[in-house]
Amino acid sequence: MAAVCDLTNKQCKPCEGGVPPLPQDEITAMMKQLDGWAQHGSSIGKTFEFKNYYQTMAFVNAVAWLSHREDHHPDLNVGYNKCRVEYSTHAIGGLSENDFICAAKVDALFKV
């Protein structure tokens, strides 16, 4: 099994027609590579907490930059001192490796 650092070194690939969602056994294996993320049906999510609104928004802007670079965009729920990040590959109706790559990269942003 690949380490989280391996996920952060990967780039997202377009999920075009015919690419199936990951099977549950692969999802379970990939979830072990992430810290604090949980699967909810066909998505994975995590809530990040901050000291204040400024730090929260700095994180949101960093996630936006990362999302643009990877061309893979999460759903964000932003509050004063927290941000919920959820990934799902809508084009295939489930989870893809891209979701796990981006989740690992978001975790790396939070640790900086």
Secondary structure, DSSP 4 states (H G I P E B T S, - for coil): ---HHHHHT-------TTPPPPPHHHHHHHHTTSSS-EEETTEEEEEEE-SSHHHHHHHHHHHHHHHHHHT---EEEE-SSEEEEEE-BTTTTB--HHHHHHHHHHHHHHH-
